[in-house]
Amino acid sequence: MSNIITRFRNNKYFNERRKILLFGILLLLVLFLASYLFKIAYARYETSTKINANIQKALYIFGADEQSFNLEPDGIIPRSSPYVYKFSVSNFNDEHETDVDISYDLSIRTTTNLPITIKLYRNELYDSSGATNLFSGSTSLQDSDGAWYRLYKCPDSYEMYYKNKTTDIYTIVVNFPQEYAKDLTYENDIENIEVNIKSRQM
């Protein structure tokens, strides 16, 4: 029996077959790995494309500054699907780049005319599993004129370093529940939603 095995191994074709077999296995592993890496890269590209789509407002911060803008959600009515708004914050544009490290805080201030809820997402799809709402709730405050408003604040400051061109994409999700469609109390009311960004040099 051992003579047969020895003769088979010493056969001039055995080494060639073994090389071909090893090459085939190696080729299959390379193809599998390439397919796996392609799927990961494509999924990341697709997610990035979706996050960057439909940006309605672009803000640029270059140092110590304060900026704000209104969403102006005209005609917001109760419905089962949310209202979605996107904006971006960058430390560069086509003409300028920041030359200092920047830290910024973000908050949203709303009137109290409508019983809406607001969520905020940063650099992720709001409807993906595991998406993190940056707001844990709101605080009711009164201004100097006696008007009440709600203040939503991000718990953390965000940093942008001058060595890196950085853009943060934010998604605001506003819910006005369908159940209020039968309530005429809010029929002609308009909600003001103001986004505020305060930046400073680090």
N, C-alpha and C positions, 0 to 999 in steps of 0.2 A: 504493500500500500504506500509506504513512504517513497518507494522507487517511482511510483506513478506520479505522486505529488512533485517530487524532485524533477522528473522529466518534464512535467507540465510547466513548472516555474522556469526551467532552463530553455523552454521553447522560445525561439527567436521572436515570436509574435506576442508573447505574454507581456513583455515590457511596453511594447507599443500600445497594446490594448489598455494596459493600466494607465498610460499617459493620456490616452484619448478619454478614458472614463473620468480621470481626475480633471481634465480640461473641461469636460461636459458639466461635471458637478460645479466646478468653479464658475463657469459661464452662467449656469442657472442661478447661483447665489448672487452674482453681480447683477443679473437682470432683475431678480427679486428685490435687491437692495435699491437699485435705481428706480424701480416702480414705486417702492415705498417712499423714497425721498421726494419723488415727483408729486405724489399725492399730498404729502405734507406741505411742500412749497406752494402747490396750487391752492390748497385750502387756505393757507396764510394770505396769499395774493387775493383770493376771492373775498375773504373777510375784510382785508384792508380796503379793497375796492368798495365794498358795501358801506364801511364806516365813513369813507371819504365822499360818498355820493350825497347829492342834494344839500350841500352846505349853503345856508341862507345868509350867513353873516361871517365875515372874516375880520378878526381883530389882530393888531400888531402891537407888541409891547417892546420898548427899547430901553427902559429905565424906570425911574420912579414916576408913576403916572396913575391916573384914575380914569376909567372909561365905563360908559354905560350905554345900553340901547334897549329899546322896547320891542317886544315880540309883535305887538299890535295884532292880537288874534281876533280880527273882526269876525263877527257872526259865529262865535263859538256857541255851540248848542249841545244839549245832552245827547250822547250817543254811546254805543257799546265799545267802539274802537277809540283808542287814544289819539290826541293831537300830538304830532311829533315835529320838533324844530331842531335844526342842527346849526352849530356855529363852531368856528375854530379860533384858537389863540396861538400865535406864532411869534418867535423872536427874530423874524426876518421877513422881508418882502422882496419884490423885484428890484428895488433900488437900495435898500438898506439892510444891514445886519447889526444886531446888538454887539457892543464891544465890552459889555459887562455881564456878570452872572446876575440873573433875575429870579426873584421869588414873587409869586402872586397868589392872592386870595380871591375866591369867587363866591358870590352870593346872589340870590334872586329875591326880589321884593315884589309882592303882589298886593293889590287891593283886596278887600274882603267882600266884594260884590257878589261873587259866585262861589258855590261850595265845590271848588275844584281841589284836586290834589296834584302835586308836582313831584316828579322824580328826575334825577339828573345822572347821566352816565358819561364816563370819560374813557375815550379810546376803546370802546367796545360796543357791540350791538346790544341794544336794550332788550331785544327779545330772544337773545341766546341764553341757554341754560347756564346758570352761575353768574349772570350779569349782576354787578353790584351797584345798587342805588346809593349815591353819595349822600343823600339827605336822609337823616333819621327822623325828621319831622320839621315843624316850623315853630317860630315864636311870634306871638301876637304883640305888636308894639303900637304906640300912639305917637304921631309926630307933633311938632309945635303948633300946628293948626287944629289939633284935636282929632284928626282923621286916623282911623285904625288901618293897619296893614300887617301882612304876614311876612316874616323874614326867614328865608331858607339859607343856611350857610354850610359850605363845605367844611368838614372838620379839620382838613389838612391844608397846608400851603403847598404849592407846586413850584418846582424849580426848573429853570432853563439856563443852561450853561452856554456862554458865548462861543465856546469852541464847537458846539453842535447846533446845527440848524434843526429846530424842534417845532413841531406843530401838534397841539393837543386838540382832539376833536370831541366836542361835547354834544350830547343828545338830551334835549328836554322833552319829557313825556308828560303831557297834561291830560288828566282824566276828569271828565264831567259826566258822571254816571247817568245812564239811560233813564233811571227811575225819576229823575227830575223833569223829564219831558212833559209829564202831566201836571207839573206845578207851575202855575203862571206867575209866581212870585218873582222869578228871575227873567221874565220874558224880554224885557228891554234893557237889562243890565249889561254892562261891559266891564270886563276885567282887565286891569292894566298889569302887565308882567314885565318887570324891568330886571335886566341882567347887569350886575356890577362887577368890575374887576379892578382890584387895587394891586399895583405892582411896585416893587422896590428893589433897589440894588442890594445884592447880598454882600 
